[in-house]
Amino acid sequence: MTHIDDIYRSIAHADRPEVFIHLRPQDDVAQDYAASMSAGGELAGVVLAVKDNVDVAGLPTTAACPSYAYTPTDDAPAVAALKSAGAVVIGKTNLDQFATGLVGTRSPYGAVRDATRPDHISGGSSSGSSVAVALGFADIAIGTDTAGSGRVPAGLQGLVGVKPSVGAISTIGVVPACASYDCVTIFARDLDTADAAMAVMARARGSAPFPADTALAAPPAPVIAVPAELPELSESWRAAFAEAITQAEAAGMTVKPIDLTDFLAAAALLYNGALVAERYDAVGDVIAAGPDGLDPTVTTIIGAADRFSATELLADRRRVEQLRTAALAELGDADALMVPTAPAHPTLAEVAADPVGVNSRMGTYTNFCNLFGMCALAVPAGTVDEGAAGTANFGVTLLSTAHRDAVLMDLARRLAGDPAARASWPESVSDTSDLAVFGAHLRGQPLDWQLTTPGARWAGEVTTSVGYRLVELDTVPPKPGLIHDPASGRRIRGERWVVPTAALGTFLAQLPAPMMLGRITLDGGEEIVGFGCDAAAAQAGRPMDADHWLAQR
């Protein structure tokens, strides 16, 4: 019995026809799966579901509007990259029509129900993608996110949801919602799988490179901002968030309450102001034509957006920038902001009774993110006992400023108890250099801040080849320096750090004489840039033992 057999048996048993808009025939998927396993690749044998506003060659793209449907001849670059790495597409998933909603109910193909409580919503707009992963119909799924569509469903379904920096993943071949803020996202059941998929998509055609000074890790003692007030949360959900804060503190993070007023003010502009005109620009002609299959709530939201003038749109964008400046000043020196991913888990009946009000509530902690150009990572954080209604998944989202995606992955690993010594997906598309350090630059030593401040990542211990020794430098306080001495040297223990290449010049400028950067040979023959000392230091310095020096620190 193959993985594909197991998946299709699960699909048949679950009887959830609303999850997929187009499910490929099992024989076709099995054939692709066998070819993937034979060819290998980073994602060999990984089954992929794709939100039906993202193009897959040969499968209709509907954006949950049957009359809008077209069949592309090319994959969206994000899909093409995953397929090239071995991922196997199983089908196209349901969504809130034109990705307009956070509830998962606004579709003529049916409301997508929660994976474990079918009288509750799945979250949207990437509803089918999240439930497909939660029910085991796929290993990973592509979603999109403009106002929280790649995060809210992750939180409600107990999944990891990666919302990258705007532009980090190509949106070519994606039906736009608000093109200025749209992002392609990934759902997975664990961080490692999500990380691997993101690394592949980040190399797709049209994905923007990360800056040369991209931080690769969080600092050793990170500061996490949290909301001082928690609007829209019940007492039981507040308790769950308090437990998440306790977990962050246990992981060595300092928690700093901040005022979210400016964040929430921006969030309100996404639908209640002229920014919604971008949705009309994307699909307003379809809405105006009024074909069958339009969701009435989506029609009301998008159809009314043509009333705004260009002047009003520009004014609201200026307002967003003002709020962004104020909000990031409030964030201050925090390495990330942690918020509840969703404030509640409504029932289908609650949404039916108040479709706009409930949807607005769901975006409380998500709507501002893309407006501010932030990256986000939604992770599971336990459950909430809701009595007779059953148990709800509870999740938190970590957010930071643009291109600090690796910092968020590092923090999420620490929250999960991972030692966080591994690379994360932004590193695969960043300009980095390996650096060998010794003495005072070792982790926990007086000069490690020169590495951690620009976001270098500790990558483990190393040992030099025979032919090196340490001398005590004439500095205050005294510290060891590495010199090359083939005649009387030995192997010296050190550490490998991966640093943003742009930071190497800064390191060099900060190095006190007689230290310098040079080539160092490691045990095994690998050459690496490292901290050493000039020839004069070899004559002036006193020999010293590194282990003894470290023991005195």
KADARA-V454412 format. One record per residue. OMEGA is omega in degrees with one decimal (none if undefined). NEAR is the number of other ideal C-beta (glycine too) atoms within 10 Angstrom. Layout:
OMEGA NEAR
OMEGA NEAR
This chain:
-176.9 6
175.6 12
-179.8 15
176.5 20
-180.0 12
-178.4 11
-176.9 22
174.0 19
178.0 12
179.6 13
-179.8 22
-177.8 9
-174.7 9
-179.3 14
177.6 6
-175.6 20
-177.7 12
-175.3 19
-178.0 28
167.5 23
175.8 26
176.4 18
-178.6 19
176.6 18
-175.9 10
-178.2 17
179.9 10
179.7 12
178.6 19
178.3 18
177.6 13
179.7 19
178.9 23
178.6 14
178.4 12
-179.5 20
179.5 15
-176.7 9
-176.5 10
-177.6 11
-177.2 16
-176.9 15
-178.9 24
176.9 16
178.1 17
-178.0 23
-171.3 25
168.9 25
-174.0 27
176.7 30
-170.6 32
161.9 30
179.4 31
-172.2 28
167.5 26
-175.9 25
176.4 15
177.5 12
-179.3 20
168.4 16
-176.4 23
-170.6 26
-178.8 28
174.3 33
-173.3 24
-177.2 15
178.3 13
-166.4 20
170.5 15
179.7 10
-177.0 12
175.8 16
-179.1 7
171.5 13
164.2 23
-178.0 28
178.7 22
177.5 31
-179.2 27
-179.8 20
179.5 24
178.7 27
178.8 20
178.9 16
175.4 20
-179.3 22
-176.1 28
-179.2 27
177.8 23
179.8 28
-179.2 24
-171.3 26
-178.7 34
-177.4 32
166.8 33
-172.1 30
-178.1 30
178.2 28
-178.6 32
179.3 29
177.9 31
-172.5 30
-179.9 28
-177.2 33
-171.8 25
-177.2 28
175.0 27
177.1 16
176.5 22
174.5 17
177.9 20
-175.1 32
177.3 20
-175.2 26
-175.9 24
178.7 15
-170.6 19
174.0 11
178.5 12
179.4 23
175.7 30
-168.1 30
-177.4 35
1.9 35
-177.2 36
-171.2 36
-178.6 37
179.8 36
-177.7 40
-178.2 35
176.6 33
178.7 34
-178.2 32
-179.5 24
178.0 18
177.1 15
178.7 26
177.5 30
176.1 23
176.4 26
172.4 30
169.7 32
168.6 33
-175.6 26
172.7 30
-178.1 27
-177.7 28
-173.3 33
175.7 35
-177.1 32
-179.3 35
177.7 36
176.9 39
179.9 38
-177.1 30
-178.2 34
177.0 26
-175.3 21
166.7 29
176.3 25
-177.6 34
175.9 33
-173.0 32
171.9 27
-179.7 23
179.4 23
-176.8 17
176.3 24
-177.4 28
173.0 22
172.4 20
-179.1 17
177.7 23
175.4 25
-175.0 26
168.5 20
166.3 25
-167.9 21
-179.1 14
-172.1 12
-176.1 21
175.3 22
170.1 24
-174.3 29
177.5 28
168.3 31
174.9 33
-179.1 23
179.5 17
-176.9 12
-176.0 19
-179.6 14
178.0 18
-179.4 28
-179.5 23
180.0 19
179.7 28
179.3 27
178.9 20
-177.7 23
-179.0 27
178.3 24
-177.6 17
175.2 22
178.7 12
175.7 13
-176.4 21
178.2 15
176.0 14
179.0 26
-177.2 13
-178.6 12
-178.4 15
175.7 26
-176.1 27
-178.2 27
173.3 27
177.1 28
-177.6 17
-179.2 13
-173.3 10
174.6 19
-178.3 16
174.7 21
175.4 24
179.1 22
174.8 20
176.0 12
-176.7 11
179.5 18
173.9 11
-179.8 15
172.2 20
-179.2 13
-178.8 7
177.4 14
173.6 20
178.8 14
178.3 15
178.5 22
176.5 22
177.2 12
176.9 14
176.7 22
177.6 17
178.5 11
178.2 17
179.0 23
177.6 12
178.7 11
175.5 17
-179.1 10
174.0 22
-175.7 13
-177.3 15
176.7 15
177.1 11
178.7 18
-178.5 14
-173.5 24
-177.0 14
175.4 21
-176.4 28
177.0 18
177.0 16
-179.7 25
-178.6 24
-177.7 15
-172.4 19
178.8 26
-173.6 19
-179.7 12
-174.5 18
179.4 20
-179.4 23
177.6 24
177.3 21
177.0 20
177.5 25
178.0 19
-177.2 16
-172.1 22
-177.7 21
179.8 16
177.0 9
179.6 18
-177.6 24
179.8 12
175.1 10
179.2 10
174.4 11
175.5 8
176.7 15
175.7 24
-175.5 21
179.2 10
177.8 19
178.4 24
179.9 18
-176.4 14
-175.8 23
-176.9 26
-179.3 17
-171.9 12
179.5 20
-179.0 13
-175.3 11
177.2 17
176.0 10
178.9 9
179.0 9
178.1 14
179.1 17
179.4 11
179.8 14
176.1 21
174.5 16
178.8 10
176.8 16
-179.1 21
176.3 13
179.6 13
178.8 22
179.0 19
-179.3 12
-177.9 16
-179.0 23
173.0 17
176.0 9
177.0 17
172.9 23
-174.9 10
-179.8 7
179.1 20
178.6 24
172.0 29
176.8 26
-179.3 25
168.8 27
179.3 25
176.9 29
-178.3 33
-176.1 23
175.1 19
-174.5 25
172.8 23
175.0 15
-179.4 20
178.8 10
178.2 18
178.9 25
-178.4 13
-177.5 11
-172.0 12
-178.3 20
-178.0 13
179.6 11
179.5 19
178.5 25
178.6 18
-177.9 18
-179.2 30
-176.3 24
-173.8 25
-178.3 31
-168.5 30
-175.6 24
-167.1 28
-175.8 30
175.7 23
-179.1 26
180.0 23
-175.9 16
169.9 24
-175.4 27
178.6 30
178.6 28
-178.8 32
176.0 29
-179.4 20
176.4 23
-177.7 17
176.5 14
176.5 20
-179.8 11
173.8 16
-177.1 7
179.6 4
178.4 13
-175.5 15
178.6 14
170.0 24
174.9 25
179.0 24
173.3 27
175.7 27
172.8 28
-179.4 26
173.6 25
-178.5 24
-172.6 18
174.1 17
171.7 23
-179.0 25
-179.9 27
176.9 26
179.6 26
179.1 27
177.5 31
-179.7 27
179.6 26
177.7 25
178.8 22
176.5 19
-179.3 22
178.7 15
179.5 10
179.2 15
171.8 8
177.0 19
-174.9 13
174.8 16
172.9 18
-165.6 25
-179.8 25
-179.0 27
-178.0 22
179.5 17
178.9 19
178.0 24
-174.5 14
174.8 23
173.3 16
-177.2 16
175.5 25
-178.3 26
-176.9 26
173.3 25
-170.2 24
177.9 23
177.7 24
-178.5 22
-179.5 13
-179.3 8
-167.5 18
-175.9 13
-179.4 18
178.3 20
178.1 13
176.5 19
-173.9 25
-178.1 18
177.2 13
174.2 18
174.4 22
-178.2 24
173.9 24
-174.3 21
173.7 18
-177.6 9
175.4 11
175.6 22
177.7 14
169.2 23
174.8 19
178.0 12
178.0 16
172.7 22
-179.7 23
172.9 25
177.4 20
-178.3 18
-179.8 23
-179.8 14
177.2 13
-5.8 7
177.7 9
177.3 15
-176.8 22
173.9 25
-177.9 27
173.7 26
178.8 22
-178.2 18
-176.3 15
-175.2 9
-174.3 6
-177.4 8
178.3 17
175.4 12
-179.0 14
177.3 23
176.2 14
179.6 25
172.0 20
173.1 19
172.9 26
-172.7 20
169.2 23
-175.4 23
179.4 15
-178.1 16
-176.2 24
177.8 15
178.0 10
177.7 15
-177.3 22
179.7 12
-177.9 7
-174.6 13
175.9 16
174.5 12
7.8 12
-177.2 20
180.0 24
172.8 14
178.8 16
179.7 13
179.5 11
179.4 24
179.1 17
175.1 18
-175.1 13
173.0 8
-179.6 7
174.3 13
-175.3 12
173.1 16
-179.0 16
177.4 26
175.6 24
-179.8 20
-179.5 25
-173.8 14
-178.9 10
-179.5 10
179.9 20
-179.8 15
-173.1 9
-173.8 13
176.2 20
176.8 10
179.1 12
179.5 18
-175.8 12
-179.3 17
177.9 9
-179.6 9
-179.7 17
-179.2 15
-179.3 8
-175.9 7
none 11
